[in-house]
Amino acid sequence: GTATNASTISVTHDVGTGTDRLLVVGVSYSDNTAAPNVTVTYDSEAMTAFSVAGDATQADDVRLQLFYKVDPNSGSNSIAVTVAGGASVDVIGVSCFSFDGVHQTTPLGPVANGSIGTGNRDTSGSSTAVTVTAVSVAGDYVFQMDVVDNVYAAHTGSMASGQTERYDVQAGPYDGKGLSIAGTTKVATGTSTVMANAVNNAGDWTSAAMSVKPSTGPPRFLPAQ
């Protein structure tokens, strides 16, 4: 889901009935001011913030904040994002992955973050390859969430070998800003997994990738939003 000039946004996500479930939510945004604090709930229960990618001190930069919840309630429920203090952000998007068969104490591996651009739509030294490398174990499910300033660039659908695109949505435009938000997955074959998602023009981007740790057998990916 996406919104412009908003202080709150809600989307509905359907979590399956399998055991050892995990929900991960990415909040992508760009604003004229430095990054605000945001909170996220799923089915009115607080989610845990665990990663921020992008420069939180720069206006107009693209940013991605991640939240997770182990053992989320099954069924179709609301994910609600609230900006601290009731402030509005220019462009915001919410995306999510859910899984079952996930270790409930240590559900995720280390987060690999990457960013290009220094705010204010700086394209100097930027790249058309949104690439991060996640620490993994063979058989892990690895996922990547990334966000690109789509005033200058859009995803091309070209990815690393074995990678599958799960969503690619556009947010905005508003006040000259917009976002292209994508999510991909891949089954790891070794101790490091390259996650790459190409864009068609150099511009600001930020990305995060990590592995999902199994409880017993391999984690099972559920439909993303």
C-alpha positions as CSV (number, residue, x, y, z in Angstrom):
1,G,0.0,0.0,0.0
2,T,1.1,3.6,-0.6
3,A,0.1,7.1,0.4
4,T,1.1,10.7,-0.1
5,N,1.2,13.6,2.4
6,A,0.1,11.1,5.1
7,S,0.8,10.5,8.8
8,T,-0.8,7.1,8.9
9,I,-1.2,4.2,6.4
10,S,-2.9,0.8,6.8
11,V,-2.8,-2.3,4.6
12,T,-4.4,-5.7,5.0
13,H,-2.2,-8.8,4.9
14,D,-3.3,-12.5,5.1
15,V,-1.0,-14.7,7.2
16,G,-1.5,-18.4,6.7
17,T,-2.2,-21.1,9.3
18,G,1.1,-22.9,9.2
19,T,3.2,-23.3,12.3
20,D,6.2,-21.2,13.4
21,R,5.1,-18.1,11.5
22,L,7.0,-14.8,10.8
23,L,5.9,-11.5,9.5
24,V,8.3,-8.8,8.2
25,V,7.1,-5.3,7.2
26,G,9.1,-2.7,5.3
27,V,8.2,1.0,5.5
28,S,9.7,3.1,2.7
29,Y,9.5,6.9,2.7
30,S,10.9,10.2,1.5
31,D,10.2,13.6,2.9
32,N,11.5,17.2,2.8
33,T,12.8,16.8,6.3
34,A,15.1,14.2,8.1
35,A,13.6,10.8,8.7
36,P,10.7,10.7,11.2
37,N,10.2,7.9,13.7
38,V,7.5,5.4,12.8
39,T,5.7,2.6,14.6
40,V,4.0,-0.4,13.2
41,T,1.3,-2.8,14.5
42,Y,-0.2,-6.0,13.1
43,D,-3.7,-6.9,14.3
44,S,-3.2,-4.1,16.9
45,E,-0.1,-5.7,18.3
46,A,3.2,-3.9,18.2
47,M,5.9,-5.0,15.8
48,T,9.6,-4.9,16.6
49,A,11.9,-2.4,14.7
50,F,15.2,-4.0,13.7
51,S,16.8,-2.2,10.8
52,V,17.0,1.2,9.1
53,A,18.6,1.7,5.7
54,G,19.3,5.1,4.2
55,D,20.5,8.4,5.6
56,A,18.1,9.5,8.3
57,T,19.7,13.0,8.5
58,Q,19.2,14.0,4.9
59,A,16.1,15.6,3.5
60,D,14.6,14.0,0.3
61,D,16.7,10.8,0.8
62,V,14.9,7.5,0.3
63,R,14.7,5.4,3.5
64,L,13.6,1.9,4.4
65,Q,12.8,0.8,8.0
66,L,12.1,-2.9,8.8
67,F,9.9,-4.5,11.5
68,Y,9.1,-8.1,12.4
69,K,6.8,-10.2,14.5
70,V,7.1,-13.8,15.4
71,D,4.0,-16.0,15.6
72,P,1.7,-13.3,14.1
73,N,-2.0,-14.1,14.2
74,S,-3.4,-16.1,11.2
75,G,-5.9,-14.6,8.9
76,S,-6.5,-11.3,7.1
77,N,-5.5,-8.5,9.5
78,S,-4.4,-4.9,9.4
79,I,-0.9,-3.6,9.3
80,A,-1.0,0.0,10.6
81,V,1.9,2.5,10.3
82,T,1.9,5.7,12.3
83,V,4.4,8.6,12.0
84,A,5.5,10.0,15.4
85,G,3.9,13.2,16.5
86,G,1.3,13.1,13.8
87,A,3.7,14.5,11.3
88,S,3.0,13.9,7.6
89,V,5.6,12.5,5.2
90,D,5.5,13.3,1.5
91,V,5.6,9.7,0.1
92,I,5.3,6.5,2.0
93,G,4.8,2.8,1.1
94,V,4.3,-0.4,3.1
95,S,5.3,-3.9,1.9
96,C,5.5,-7.2,3.7
97,F,6.6,-10.8,3.6
98,S,5.3,-13.7,5.7
99,F,6.7,-17.2,6.2
100,D,6.0,-20.3,8.2
101,G,8.5,-22.9,9.3
102,V,10.7,-20.2,10.9
103,H,12.8,-20.4,14.1
104,Q,10.9,-18.5,16.7
105,T,13.8,-17.4,18.8
106,T,16.3,-16.4,16.1
107,P,14.1,-15.9,13.0
108,L,16.5,-13.8,10.9
109,G,20.1,-13.7,10.0
110,P,22.2,-10.5,10.0
111,V,20.8,-7.6,8.0
112,A,22.8,-6.5,4.9
113,N,22.1,-2.8,4.2
114,G,23.2,-0.8,1.2
115,S,22.5,2.7,0.0
116,I,23.6,5.0,-2.9
117,G,23.0,8.8,-2.8
118,T,23.4,11.4,-0.1
119,G,20.0,13.0,0.0
120,N,18.5,15.9,-2.0
121,R,18.3,13.6,-5.0
122,D,22.1,13.4,-5.3
123,T,22.9,11.2,-8.3
124,S,26.6,11.7,-8.2
125,G,28.4,8.3,-7.9
126,S,25.0,6.5,-8.0
127,S,24.6,3.0,-9.5
128,T,21.9,1.3,-11.6
129,A,22.5,-2.0,-9.7
130,V,20.7,-2.3,-6.3
131,T,23.0,-4.9,-4.8
132,V,23.5,-6.3,-1.3
133,T,25.0,-9.5,0.0
134,A,23.3,-11.4,2.8
135,V,25.0,-13.9,5.2
136,S,23.3,-17.2,4.7
137,V,23.4,-21.0,5.1
138,A,22.6,-23.2,2.1
139,G,18.8,-23.8,2.1
140,D,17.9,-20.5,3.8
141,Y,15.2,-18.4,2.3
142,V,16.7,-14.9,1.6
143,F,14.7,-11.9,0.9
144,Q,15.5,-8.4,-0.2
145,M,13.5,-5.2,0.1
146,D,14.6,-2.1,-1.8
147,V,13.4,1.4,-2.6
148,V,14.4,3.7,-5.4
149,D,13.7,7.4,-6.1
150,N,11.4,6.8,-9.1
151,V,11.6,10.4,-10.2
152,Y,14.9,9.3,-11.7
153,A,14.7,5.5,-11.9
154,A,12.5,2.5,-12.0
155,H,13.1,-1.3,-11.6
156,T,13.8,-3.1,-14.8
157,G,12.9,-6.6,-13.6
158,S,16.5,-7.8,-14.2
159,M,17.8,-9.7,-11.1
160,A,20.5,-12.0,-9.9
161,S,20.3,-15.7,-10.9
162,G,17.8,-17.6,-9.0
163,Q,16.0,-14.5,-7.7
164,T,12.2,-14.0,-7.9
165,E,10.5,-10.7,-7.9
166,R,7.5,-10.7,-5.5
167,Y,6.2,-7.1,-5.9
168,D,7.1,-3.8,-7.6
169,V,4.9,-0.9,-6.7
170,Q,5.0,2.8,-7.2
171,A,4.3,5.5,-4.6
172,G,3.6,9.1,-5.4
173,P,4.3,11.4,-7.0
174,Y,3.9,14.2,-4.5
175,D,5.9,17.4,-4.3
176,G,8.3,16.2,-6.9
177,K,9.0,12.9,-5.1
178,G,8.1,9.3,-5.8
179,L,9.2,5.8,-4.8
180,S,9.6,2.5,-6.7
181,I,9.4,-0.3,-4.0
182,A,10.4,-3.9,-4.8
183,G,10.8,-7.2,-3.0
184,T,12.6,-10.3,-4.1
185,T,13.4,-13.8,-2.7
186,K,16.0,-16.5,-3.4
187,V,17.0,-19.8,-1.9
188,A,20.6,-19.6,-0.6
189,T,23.1,-22.1,-2.0
190,G,26.0,-21.1,0.3
191,T,27.3,-18.8,3.0
192,S,26.8,-15.6,1.2
193,T,23.9,-14.7,-1.1
194,V,24.0,-11.8,-3.6
195,M,20.7,-10.0,-4.0
196,A,20.6,-7.7,-7.0
197,N,17.7,-5.7,-8.6
198,A,18.5,-3.5,-11.5
199,V,17.1,0.0,-12.2
200,N,17.1,1.9,-15.4
201,N,18.8,5.1,-14.4
202,A,21.3,6.2,-11.8
203,G,19.7,7.6,-8.7
204,D,19.2,7.3,-5.0
205,W,18.3,3.8,-3.7
206,T,18.5,1.9,-0.4
207,S,18.1,-1.8,0.2
208,A,18.1,-4.5,2.9
209,A,18.5,-8.3,2.6
210,M,18.6,-11.1,5.1
211,S,18.1,-14.8,5.5
212,V,15.1,-16.5,7.2
213,K,16.2,-19.2,9.7
214,P,14.3,-22.5,9.7
215,S,12.7,-24.1,12.7
216,T,12.9,-27.7,11.4
217,G,12.5,-28.0,7.6
218,P,13.1,-25.1,5.1
219,P,11.0,-22.0,5.7
220,R,7.9,-21.7,3.4
221,F,7.3,-18.3,1.7
222,L,3.7,-17.1,1.9
223,P,2.2,-14.5,-0.6
224,A,3.7,-11.0,-0.3
225,Q,2.1,-7.7,-0.5
